[in-house]
Amino acid sequence: MTPVEHVSVLLTEAVDALAVRPDGTYVDCTFGRGGHSRAILARLGPGGRLVAFDRDPRAIEAGERLRDARLTLVHAPFSELAQSLERLGVDAVDGVLMDLGVSSPQLDEPERGMSFRFDAPLDMRMDTTRGQTVAEWLAQASVAEIREVLKDYGEERFAHAIAKAVAAARTGGAVATTRQLAEIVEKAVRTREPGQHPATRSFQALRIFINQELEELSLALPMALDRLNPAGRLVVISFHSLEDRIVKRFMRDEARPPQLPARLPLRADQLPPARLRLVGKPVRPGEDEIARNPRARSAVMRVAGRLGTGT
């Protein structure tokens, strides 16, 4: 199969936001096919360092072909950022980039089972070496569990009808392929937004759930902040409203002092200081980028700096 190209979204904007120093140490939490990592390496000097994480074994294989001594690849979810950096002897970093969601190869390679555009095994795992597939989970999940996942992770209005339809379909055999699931959802969904396939929300919800994407993000954000040097940057690109909500709230909360009880007898200078400063406004792709890469249309980038000298 011809390798599927992945086009990094907001490439220049994200690397600019990191304010890369030639001798700095940076983390790319989602290597993908290395677009952002290559751009960071291009700005690093001989003494700089980049640690790149990815759950996908194929992404790690792609990274190994770079053969750059400044690059350290880690096959792990970014929720393991703290222990991985400790193991590597990295105490602090000057910037952390998170480009969330899935890469084009993961969507466009049929065997990954993430798209209803192909008929393939219903997998959806980012890391194909561990964990349950969606097919395995659907085989034993209750109607209530399926409904909850579709509603919570996909904001699917017809979650109950779809869950019942999946359960009914199981009586005739396992729901094991993407085409089977797409057809079940299509029959259960009465209306859908113009231009959107009826199964879009269900596939997205199941992928986010099976990979625990929102939980991973919630764990990784404080780990990243804890390891940022003063003036270090945290840059996050989200593609889903639930992801962006987590990022927005985290940055907002860390950019203001902790909210303590009103009658607590403390002076302002005794309050713990805020740890982040919001940098600029949220950034979205321009019309030209969306025309070149339609998958960029839902992206939003938020940037914050670790409070300290130079932020």
C-alpha positions as CSV (number, residue, x, y, z in Angstrom):
1,M,0.0,0.0,0.0
2,T,1.2,3.5,-0.8
3,P,1.9,5.4,2.4
4,V,-0.7,8.0,3.2
5,E,0.6,11.5,3.6
6,H,-0.3,13.4,6.7
7,V,-0.5,17.2,6.5
8,S,0.2,18.9,9.8
9,V,-2.3,21.5,10.7
10,L,-1.2,25.0,11.7
11,L,2.4,23.9,11.2
12,T,4.1,27.3,11.1
13,E,1.8,28.8,13.7
14,A,2.3,26.0,16.2
15,V,6.1,26.0,15.9
16,D,6.2,29.8,16.1
17,A,4.0,29.7,19.2
18,L,6.6,27.4,20.9
19,A,9.2,30.1,20.5
20,V,11.9,27.5,19.9
21,R,15.3,28.3,21.4
22,P,18.3,26.6,19.5
23,D,19.6,25.0,22.8
24,G,16.1,24.2,24.3
25,T,14.4,21.0,25.1
26,Y,10.9,20.4,23.6
27,V,8.2,17.7,23.6
28,D,6.0,16.8,20.7
29,C,3.2,14.7,22.4
30,T,1.8,13.4,19.1
31,F,4.5,12.7,16.5
32,G,2.1,11.4,13.9
33,R,4.2,11.5,10.7
34,G,6.6,14.1,12.1
35,G,5.5,17.3,10.5
36,H,5.7,19.4,13.6
37,S,8.7,17.5,14.9
38,R,10.7,18.2,11.7
39,A,9.8,21.9,11.9
40,I,11.0,22.0,15.5
41,L,14.2,20.2,14.7
42,A,14.9,22.6,11.9
43,R,14.9,25.4,14.5
44,L,17.0,23.6,17.1
45,G,20.8,23.9,17.2
46,P,23.2,21.0,17.8
47,G,22.6,21.3,21.5
48,G,18.8,21.2,21.3
49,R,16.7,18.2,22.1
50,L,13.2,16.9,21.1
51,V,11.3,14.1,22.8
52,A,8.4,12.9,20.7
53,F,5.6,10.6,21.9
54,D,3.1,8.5,19.9
55,R,0.9,5.5,20.7
56,D,0.9,4.3,17.1
57,P,3.7,1.8,16.2
58,R,3.7,3.0,12.6
59,A,4.3,6.6,13.7
60,I,7.3,5.4,15.7
61,E,8.6,3.5,12.7
62,A,8.3,6.7,10.6
63,G,10.2,8.6,13.3
64,E,13.0,6.1,13.4
65,R,13.7,6.9,9.7
66,L,14.6,10.5,10.6
67,R,17.9,9.3,12.2
68,D,18.5,12.6,14.1
69,A,20.5,12.3,17.3
70,R,18.6,15.2,18.8
71,L,15.3,13.3,18.6
72,T,14.2,10.7,21.2
73,L,11.1,8.7,20.3
74,V,8.8,7.2,23.0
75,H,6.2,4.6,22.1
76,A,3.6,5.5,24.7
77,P,0.5,7.6,25.3
78,F,1.2,11.1,26.4
79,S,-0.5,10.4,29.7
80,E,2.9,8.7,30.5
81,L,4.8,11.9,29.9
82,A,5.9,12.4,33.5
83,Q,7.4,8.9,34.0
84,S,8.9,8.8,30.5
85,L,10.7,12.1,30.9
86,E,11.9,11.0,34.3
87,R,13.2,7.8,32.8
88,L,15.1,9.8,30.1
89,G,16.6,12.1,32.7
90,V,14.7,15.2,31.4
91,D,13.7,17.3,34.4
92,A,12.3,20.3,32.6
93,V,11.4,21.4,29.1
94,D,11.0,24.7,27.2
95,G,7.9,23.8,25.3
96,V,5.2,21.2,24.9
97,L,3.1,20.7,21.7
98,M,0.0,18.6,21.6
99,D,-1.7,18.1,18.2
100,L,-4.8,16.1,19.2
101,G,-7.1,13.8,17.3
102,V,-6.1,11.3,14.6
103,S,-3.7,11.5,11.7
104,S,-4.6,11.1,8.1
105,P,-2.9,7.7,7.8
106,Q,-5.0,6.4,10.7
107,L,-8.2,7.6,8.9
108,D,-7.2,6.6,5.4
109,E,-5.6,3.2,6.0
110,P,-8.7,0.9,5.9
111,E,-7.2,-1.8,8.2
112,R,-7.2,0.7,11.1
113,G,-11.0,0.6,11.1
114,M,-11.5,4.2,11.9
115,S,-13.5,5.3,8.9
116,F,-16.9,4.2,7.4
117,R,-15.5,5.0,3.9
118,F,-14.0,1.5,3.8
119,D,-15.2,-1.9,4.8
120,A,-12.6,-3.1,7.3
121,P,-12.3,-4.8,10.7
122,L,-13.8,-2.6,13.4
123,D,-10.7,-1.8,15.3
124,M,-10.1,2.0,15.9
125,R,-7.2,1.6,18.3
126,M,-4.4,4.1,18.0
127,D,-2.0,1.6,19.5
128,T,-2.7,-1.7,17.7
129,T,-0.5,-3.6,20.1
130,R,-2.7,-3.3,23.2
131,G,-6.3,-2.8,24.4
132,Q,-9.8,-3.8,23.2
133,T,-11.0,-3.1,19.6
134,V,-14.3,-1.4,19.1
135,A,-15.7,-4.7,17.8
136,E,-14.7,-6.5,21.0
137,W,-16.2,-3.8,23.2
138,L,-19.5,-3.7,21.3
139,A,-19.8,-7.5,21.6
140,Q,-20.2,-7.3,25.4
141,A,-21.4,-3.7,26.1
142,S,-24.9,-3.1,27.3
143,V,-27.4,-0.9,25.6
144,A,-27.0,1.7,28.4
145,E,-23.2,1.6,28.0
146,I,-23.3,2.1,24.3
147,R,-25.9,4.9,24.6
148,E,-23.7,6.7,27.2
149,V,-20.6,6.5,25.0
150,L,-22.4,7.8,21.9
151,K,-24.0,10.6,23.9
152,D,-21.0,11.7,26.0
153,Y,-18.3,11.4,23.4
154,G,-20.2,12.1,20.2
155,E,-23.1,14.3,21.4
156,E,-25.3,12.0,19.4
157,R,-29.0,12.9,19.6
158,F,-30.0,9.4,18.6
159,A,-27.7,7.5,20.9
160,H,-30.5,5.4,22.4
161,A,-31.9,4.3,19.1
162,I,-28.4,3.4,17.8
163,A,-27.5,1.5,20.9
164,K,-30.7,-0.6,20.7
165,A,-30.0,-1.2,17.0
166,V,-26.5,-2.4,17.7
167,A,-27.7,-4.7,20.4
168,A,-30.4,-6.1,18.1
169,A,-27.9,-6.7,15.3
170,R,-25.7,-8.7,17.6
171,T,-28.3,-11.5,17.8
172,G,-27.4,-12.3,14.2
173,G,-23.7,-12.3,14.8
174,A,-20.9,-9.9,15.9
175,V,-20.8,-6.4,14.6
176,A,-17.3,-6.8,13.3
177,T,-16.7,-4.4,10.4
178,T,-17.0,-0.7,9.7
179,R,-19.6,-1.3,7.0
180,Q,-21.8,-3.3,9.3
181,L,-21.7,-0.5,12.0
182,A,-22.2,2.3,9.5
183,E,-25.3,0.6,8.0
184,I,-26.8,-0.1,11.5
185,V,-26.3,3.6,12.4
186,E,-27.7,4.9,9.1
187,K,-30.9,3.0,9.6
188,A,-31.3,4.1,13.2
189,V,-30.6,7.9,12.6
190,R,-33.7,9.7,11.4
191,T,-32.1,13.0,10.4
192,R,-28.6,14.3,10.1
193,E,-26.9,17.7,9.3
194,P,-26.5,18.4,5.6
195,G,-23.3,17.0,4.2
196,Q,-22.6,14.8,7.2
197,H,-22.8,11.0,7.1
198,P,-25.2,9.6,9.7
199,A,-22.4,7.5,11.2
200,T,-20.0,10.4,11.7
201,R,-20.8,11.1,15.3
202,S,-20.9,7.4,16.3
203,F,-17.6,6.6,14.8
204,Q,-16.0,9.6,16.4
205,A,-17.5,8.8,19.8
206,L,-16.3,5.2,19.7
207,R,-12.8,6.1,18.6
208,I,-12.5,8.7,21.4
209,F,-13.8,6.3,23.9
210,I,-11.8,3.2,23.0
211,N,-8.6,5.3,23.0
212,Q,-9.6,7.2,26.2
213,E,-8.6,10.4,24.4
214,L,-10.3,12.9,26.7
215,E,-9.0,11.1,29.8
216,E,-5.4,11.0,28.3
217,L,-5.6,14.8,27.7
218,S,-6.8,15.6,31.2
219,L,-4.0,13.6,32.7
220,A,-1.3,15.0,30.4
221,L,-2.0,18.7,30.6
222,P,-0.9,19.1,34.3
223,M,2.1,16.9,33.7
224,A,3.2,19.1,30.9
225,L,2.7,22.3,33.0
226,D,4.7,20.8,35.9
227,R,7.7,20.3,33.6
228,L,7.7,23.6,31.8
229,N,10.6,25.9,32.5
230,P,9.7,29.6,33.3
231,A,8.7,31.2,30.0
232,G,8.2,27.8,28.5
233,R,5.2,27.4,26.2
234,L,2.3,25.0,26.1
235,V,0.7,24.7,22.6
236,V,-2.4,22.6,22.0
237,I,-4.3,22.0,18.7
238,S,-7.8,20.5,19.2
239,F,-10.2,19.2,16.6
240,H,-13.2,18.4,18.7
241,S,-15.3,20.6,21.0
242,L,-14.9,18.3,23.9
243,E,-11.1,18.4,23.6
244,D,-11.0,22.2,23.2
245,R,-13.3,22.6,26.3
246,I,-10.8,20.7,28.4
247,V,-7.9,22.7,27.1
248,K,-9.7,26.0,27.5
249,R,-10.7,25.3,31.1
250,F,-7.3,24.0,32.1
251,M,-5.4,27.1,30.7
252,R,-8.0,29.5,32.1
253,D,-7.9,27.9,35.6
254,E,-4.1,27.9,35.7
255,A,-3.9,31.5,34.5
256,R,-5.7,32.8,37.6
257,P,-5.0,32.3,41.3
258,P,-6.8,29.4,43.0
259,Q,-10.3,30.3,44.1
260,L,-10.3,30.1,47.9
261,P,-13.2,30.5,50.3
262,A,-14.2,34.2,50.4
263,R,-13.8,34.5,54.2
264,L,-10.4,32.9,54.4
265,P,-8.2,35.3,56.3
266,L,-5.4,35.6,53.6
267,R,-3.9,38.7,51.9
268,A,-3.6,38.7,48.2
269,D,0.2,38.3,48.4
270,Q,-0.4,35.1,50.4
271,L,-2.4,33.4,47.7
272,P,-0.6,30.8,45.5
273,P,0.3,32.5,42.2
274,A,-1.1,31.6,38.8
275,R,1.1,29.3,36.9
276,L,0.2,30.2,33.3
277,R,-0.3,33.3,31.2
278,L,-2.6,33.0,28.2
279,V,-0.7,34.0,25.0
280,G,-2.8,35.6,22.3
281,K,-6.3,34.5,21.1
282,P,-7.2,31.1,19.9
283,V,-5.9,30.5,16.4
284,R,-7.8,28.8,13.6
285,P,-6.6,27.8,10.1
286,G,-7.1,30.4,7.3
287,E,-9.1,29.8,4.2
288,D,-6.1,28.9,2.2
289,E,-5.0,26.1,4.6
290,I,-8.6,24.7,4.7
291,A,-8.8,24.7,0.9
292,R,-5.5,22.7,0.8
293,N,-6.5,20.4,3.7
294,P,-10.2,20.3,4.5
295,R,-9.5,18.3,7.7
296,A,-8.1,21.5,9.2
297,R,-11.4,23.2,9.3
298,S,-12.3,22.2,12.9
299,A,-8.9,23.0,14.3
300,V,-8.3,25.5,17.1
301,M,-4.9,26.2,18.7
302,R,-4.5,27.6,22.2
303,V,-1.2,28.8,23.6
304,A,-0.1,29.6,27.2
305,G,3.3,30.5,28.7
306,R,4.7,29.3,32.1
307,L,4.8,32.3,34.3
308,G,8.4,33.4,35.1
309,T,11.1,35.6,33.6
310,G,10.4,36.3,29.9
311,T,6.7,35.3,29.7
